[in-house]
Amino acid sequence: MDHLSRRQFVKLSAVGGFGMLLGVALPVASRVRGKAVSLHPLIRVGSDGTITLFAQNPELGQGVKTSLPMMIAEELDVDWHAINVEQSAWNTQLENQFSGGSLSIRLNFSAMRQAGASAREMLLQAAANQWSVSSDELATANGRVIHTNTGDTLSYSELAEAAAALPVPESPRLKSEFRLIGKSTSDVDLARIISGTQEYGLDLKLPNMLHAVVKRCPVSDGQPVSFDSEEARKVNGVVDFRMLRNDQFGGRVILPNNPNFVSGVAVLAENTWAAMEGARRLKVEWALPKSLDDSAALMSQYEQAMLQEGEDIRVDGDVEQALSAAKIKIDASYRLPFLAHVPMEPMNCTADVGDNGVVVWAPTQNPESIAEALAKALNVKADEISVNVMRCGGGFGRRFYADFAVDAALLSQKIKRPVKVVWTREDDIQHDYFRPSGLHRVRAAVGDDGRISAWHHKLVNHSRGPYLERDGSAAEIANYEFPAAFIPNLHYEYVLVAARIPLGQWRAVDHSSNVFVVASVIDELAHQAGIDPLVMLQRLIGTEQYVQVREDFRFDASRLLHVVKEAARKSDWGSPLPKGHGRGIAASYNQGSWVAEVAEVSIAGNDLSIDRIVAVIDCGLIVNPTGARAQVEGGIIEGMSAALMGEITVKDGRVEQDNFHSYPICRIHQVPTIDIHFVESDDSPRGLGEPPLPPVAPAISNAIFAATGRRVRELPLKKVFSV
């Protein structure tokens, strides 16, 4: 956290009345109320002794509404069971107030602890001043300051106002031992979730609010020309219709890296069901692009483009010479489909645009992007916008964008009433920003020493970079991706094929595709050479602790090797299995964490069953083991869903899938035994929401080969097996 000058501190303190602020201004939700004192934008103490901690980052189900306040509570020395936890609204002074890239804990571990520690030291000093003693004679516990010699105590509520006049400590002392961090803790919203009383974006109700459903253009770049509302007006509760065109903002994005909303005609009604039925009956004339995408045709374009010379992403050694000299080599092509996010809560947003500013209630991963997009779309200043962050029913990257908030705000601005826009499941799937499809070709070889000696990896795809109008390379394979620097002769090459299909980040982003290819090829080479795949993987990783991948990135290979060995041990790798059963192993490094997984499958005829997945994860210090385990389980199940059944296809510019019957996710009977093992570590916390996903698909496909001798080079597996 940045340190404040005295002048900045005084200025910020004025915002909070007699509150005490440490580092940033107060968000709307945490301003002083009555006799409450704000010790920090994320810490509030009431005169009645209640202590409220705020979760800075959006809660998507990944557990940060619990784990972030846990870190504050640890250093503040309060009783976890005696505090309240609330979600923070968007605040321009808070840093890293987003949930994405598995970064919420990783980026905020020090800041949250420093917030609690700074407040604690100021409370200690306030008590020392009141008792006329040195703060060294004092301790804290359960929200009280204790005089260690006399046993006298003062509550935090008695000290907060006096502490407000004290300087903010520049370097507060942090604990070396924890009583709360590392302890399994239930989600703070668990009771409300179980009882059905937890409020999500879909549940929000405001006075005088209208509900809206937008009949969106079936082709993302199309525009409405006119509409016939005669039948729709017959629906009881339908109030109005408004046309929404994204071409008024120009381009495919409303902000850099942030896609524009899809044009359409909004049906406004007194309730959601009337709006949905009105949208179903509404007849719209569309102006469509002259060329319409087809996903099958696009894969054919990838195949043609594979023959072209691509952009060199990384070149080490002489790959062609090494391939020519090798006796054992493969030349394999892998195909991956488009994927949708399908969070359980479809997109929605409520907006109230009036004379007093803009207020939105958004289940979002990135409140800042919503504020920036609305400022542009509504032509208002960013400081006129308030973003209340709702708990989200899943995100997986989809809610990082602002498109679903822009149309709600535009409608509210037009009709001068609060508007909640609700997406149907069909909208959610057909107007998603998909994970890119891709065609990978890998030519690789094993040298006489039994190690991989050459690796030429060429990727062709329609990339999200150009779609989102990002600067820099469009490549969806990075120059630091494993096994870069682990193989002496290596060449990464990329070819871009332009298309109109909407793209965005999907859980684990590039790794969700690339690791499937890399781990599968390692397994292919091992079997081709007659070497145990575990041995081949261990030889590739090597025995050096660190591998300098590029000037600014040093890979800790010893930690990858450790999780691989542990996964093999925990899964009884090498022990005999019945006929038709097989084990497969895959490992990766993603968002700062090292993960290895072993899948065990059984196949009878054409029926595929995933029986067991063993996962070993090194993600540094674990703040909340309960939340961590849930993240790994969720990542594995989502990875299984994608591997087994995930596929978005486009024909005539339209997405063919529209609900869970055509875009299924794993049901409970398909979920195997999942054995999760965390590596104990004193390292700082690292990413966890995404790292468990990438190894899932290759571990399964490698297990299929071990069981049947049948190599899987295309996903989803439902194309080949009954799942």
Secondary structure, 3 states (H helix, E strand, C coil): CCCCCHHHHHHHHHHCCCCCCCCCCCCHHHCCCCCCEEEECCEEECCCCCEEEEECCCCCCCCHHHHHHHHHHHHHCCCHHHEEEEECCCCCCCCCCCCCCCCHHHHHHHHHHHHHHHHHHHHHHHHHHHHCCCHHHEEEECCEEEECCCCCEEEHHHHHHHHCCCCCCCCCCCCCCCCCCCCCCCCCCHHHHHHCCCCEHHHCCCCCCEEEEEEECCCCCCEEEEEECCCHHHCCCEEEEEEECHHHCCCCEEECCEECCCCEEEEEECCHHHHHHHHHHCEEEEECCCCCCCHHHHHHHHHHHCCCCCEEEEEECCHHHHHHHCCEEEEEEEEECEECCCCCCCCEEEEEEECCEEEEEECCCCHHHHHHHHHHHHCCCHHHEEEEECECCCCCCHHHCCHHHHHHHHHHHHHCCCEEEECCHHHHHHCCCEECCEEEEEEEEECCCCCEEEEEEEEEECCHHHHCCCCCCCCCCCCCCCCCCCCCEEEEEEEECCCCCCECCCCCCCHHHHHHHHHHHHHHHHHHHCCCHHHHHHHHHCCCCEEEEECCEEEEHHHHHHHHHHHHHHCCCCCCCCCCEEEEEEEEEECCEEEEEEEEEEEECCEEEEEEEEEEEECCCCCCHHHHHHHHHHHHHHHHHHHHHCCECEECCEECCCCCCCCCCCCHHHCCEEEEEECCCCCCCCCCCCCCCCCHHHHHHHHHHHHHCCCCCECCHHHCCEC
